[in-house]
Amino acid sequence: MTDSNKKIHILVVDDSPIIRKYIQRALSVCGIEADRILEAENGKVALGVLAEETVGLVILDLNMPVMDGPSFLLYMRMDEGYKDIPVAIVSTECNVLKRSVLERLGIAGYLRKPFNPRDMKELIEKQMEAAA
């Protein structure tokens, strides 16, 4: 993703500021280039970001207060303006049933916390190739 034409806005949605910074650092260390990396501490705040910004990828935690990841993802998939934005899940949760439901909602991929930055890179690059 070194081509500047492929830079996008990435929205990181996680209730932990430490995890949001870790994800940003992992993206940087792996050479994932974004025009901007936006942050939200829950799904409700993330919806506000989507209303204000053009986002090319969402990196989403599942367990958050106010509006959790699955509720946010369902809202995105029902909205014409957001339904095609790729969503990658990064979560400590490994519930097979929930993951199956999320896959039916079209998640782009799933990384379990803690994750290796190389795994993040592979996930993001797959999404960028699919979008091209």
C-alpha positions in Angstrom: 0.0 0.0 0.0 2.7 2.4 -0.7 0.8 3.9 -3.6 -0.6 7.2 -2.3 -3.8 6.6 -4.4 -4.6 3.7 -2.1 -4.5 5.6 1.1 -7.8 5.7 3.0 -9.4 6.8 6.2 -9.4 4.0 8.8 -11.8 4.2 11.7 -10.6 2.3 14.9 -13.5 1.6 17.2 -12.5 0.3 20.6 -13.4 1.4 24.2 -9.7 1.2 25.3 -7.6 4.2 24.4 -4.5 1.9 24.9 -5.8 -0.6 22.3 -6.7 2.2 19.8 -3.1 3.5 20.1 -1.7 0.0 19.8 -3.7 -0.6 16.6 -2.5 2.7 15.2 1.1 1.8 16.0 0.7 -1.7 14.5 -0.6 -0.1 11.3 2.4 2.3 11.2 5.0 -0.4 12.0 3.7 -2.6 9.2 3.7 0.2 6.7 -0.1 0.5 6.3 -0.6 4.0 5.0 -3.8 5.8 5.7 -4.7 9.4 5.0 -6.1 9.5 8.5 -6.7 7.2 11.4 -9.9 8.1 13.1 -11.0 6.9 16.6 -14.2 6.2 18.4 -14.7 4.7 21.9 -18.0 2.9 21.0 -20.4 2.3 18.2 -22.5 5.4 18.9 -19.5 7.7 18.6 -18.4 5.7 15.5 -21.7 6.4 13.8 -21.1 10.1 14.3 -17.7 9.7 12.7 -19.2 7.9 9.8 -21.7 10.8 9.3 -18.8 13.3 9.2 -16.0 11.4 7.4 -15.5 9.2 4.4 -14.2 6.0 5.8 -12.6 3.2 3.8 -12.1 0.6 6.6 -13.4 0.1 10.1 -11.4 -1.9 12.7 -14.0 -2.8 15.3 -14.0 -4.3 18.8 -17.0 -6.3 19.9 -17.4 -5.6 23.6 -17.9 -1.9 24.3 -20.3 0.2 26.4 -23.1 2.4 25.0 -23.2 0.6 21.6 -21.3 -2.7 21.2 -19.6 -3.9 18.0 -22.3 -6.2 16.7 -25.0 -3.5 17.1 -22.8 -1.0 15.3 -22.1 -3.5 12.5 -25.8 -4.3 12.1 -26.6 -0.6 11.8 -23.8 -0.2 9.2 -25.1 -3.1 7.1 -28.6 -1.7 7.1 -27.6 1.8 6.0 -27.0 2.4 2.2 -24.2 4.8 2.9 -22.2 2.5 5.1 -23.2 -1.0 4.1 -20.2 -1.6 1.8 -17.4 -0.4 4.1 -15.2 -3.3 5.0 -15.1 -4.1 8.7 -12.3 -6.1 10.4 -13.0 -7.4 13.9 -10.3 -7.2 16.5 -11.5 -8.7 19.8 -10.6 -10.9 22.7 -13.9 -12.7 22.1 -13.7 -16.0 20.3 -17.3 -17.2 20.4 -17.9 -19.4 17.3 -21.6 -18.6 17.1 -21.1 -14.9 17.3 -18.3 -15.0 14.8 -20.6 -17.0 12.4 -23.3 -14.3 12.7 -20.6 -11.6 12.1 -19.4 -13.4 9.0 -23.0 -13.4 7.7 -23.0 -9.6 8.2 -20.0 -9.5 5.9 -17.0 -8.8 8.2 -13.7 -8.5 6.3 -11.8 -10.5 8.8 -11.2 -11.4 12.4 -8.2 -10.9 14.6 -8.1 -12.1 18.2 -6.4 -9.9 20.8 -3.6 -9.9 21.4 -2.6 -9.9 17.8 0.7 -9.8 15.9 1.1 -6.6 13.8 1.9 -8.8 10.8 -1.5 -10.4 11.0 -3.1 -6.9 11.0 -1.1 -6.1 7.9 -2.2 -9.2 6.1 -5.8 -8.5 7.0 -5.7 -4.9 5.8 -3.8 -5.7 2.6 -6.4 -8.4 1.7 -9.1 -5.8 2.0 -7.3 -3.2 -0.1 -6.7 -5.8 -2.8 -10.3 -6.8 -2.8 -11.4 -3.2 -3.0 -9.1 -2.5 -5.9 
